[in-house]
Amino acid sequence: MSSVVFVTSDQECEILVKNKNYGKTPKRVVVDPGFVLITLIHPTFGKVIKQVQIIDGDSQDLYHQWIK
């Protein structure tokens, strides 16, 4: 069963999971259950890595606020 993370941010940024680019926020990303590292990249503010724990078949929201 697939799990989903809805990734949003106060600034549009690129989303990477396991070095695969999923495009820009906001975006629903289908992931494998377990601990998932999600990398967000902003051209001005840099890169941040978030870890989320996903339960099989669950959905979760991930929001990041960039420091300006």
C-alpha positions as CSV (number, residue, x, y, z in Angstrom):
1,M,0.0,0.0,0.0
2,S,1.4,3.4,-0.8
3,S,1.8,6.3,1.6
4,V,1.6,10.0,0.8
5,V,3.4,13.1,2.1
6,F,1.9,16.5,1.2
7,V,4.9,18.8,1.1
8,T,4.3,22.6,1.4
9,S,6.5,25.6,2.2
10,D,6.1,29.3,2.6
11,Q,8.5,29.7,-0.4
12,E,8.4,27.6,-3.5
13,C,11.2,25.1,-3.5
14,E,12.4,21.8,-5.1
15,I,11.5,18.5,-3.4
16,L,13.9,15.5,-3.5
17,V,13.3,12.1,-2.0
18,K,16.1,9.5,-2.4
19,N,17.8,11.9,-5.0
20,K,14.7,11.8,-7.2
21,N,13.3,15.3,-8.0
22,Y,9.5,15.5,-7.5
23,G,9.2,19.1,-8.7
24,K,8.2,22.1,-6.7
25,T,6.1,22.7,-3.6
26,P,3.2,22.3,-3.0
27,K,3.1,18.6,-4.1
28,R,1.8,15.2,-3.0
29,V,4.6,12.7,-3.0
30,V,4.1,8.9,-2.9
31,V,6.7,7.3,-0.6
32,D,7.5,3.9,0.9
33,P,6.5,3.5,4.6
34,G,9.2,4.0,7.3
35,F,11.6,6.8,7.9
36,V,11.8,9.1,4.9
37,L,14.3,11.9,4.3
38,I,12.9,14.7,2.3
39,T,15.2,17.4,0.9
40,L,13.9,20.9,0.1
41,I,16.1,23.2,-2.0
42,H,15.5,26.9,-2.4
43,P,17.7,29.0,-4.7
44,T,18.2,31.7,-2.1
45,F,17.8,30.1,1.3
46,G,19.7,26.9,0.5
47,K,18.9,23.3,1.5
48,V,17.1,21.6,4.4
49,I,16.6,17.9,5.1
50,K,13.5,16.8,7.0
51,Q,12.9,13.3,8.3
52,V,9.3,12.0,8.6
53,Q,8.0,8.6,9.8
54,I,5.4,7.3,7.5
55,I,3.0,4.4,8.4
56,D,1.9,2.1,5.5
57,G,-1.1,3.5,3.8
58,D,-1.0,6.7,5.8
59,S,-0.8,10.3,4.6
60,Q,1.1,13.1,6.3
61,D,1.6,16.8,5.9
62,L,5.1,18.3,5.9
63,Y,5.4,22.1,6.1
64,H,8.7,24.1,6.1
65,Q,9.1,27.8,6.8
66,W,12.2,29.3,5.4
67,I,14.1,31.8,7.6
68,K,14.2,35.1,5.7
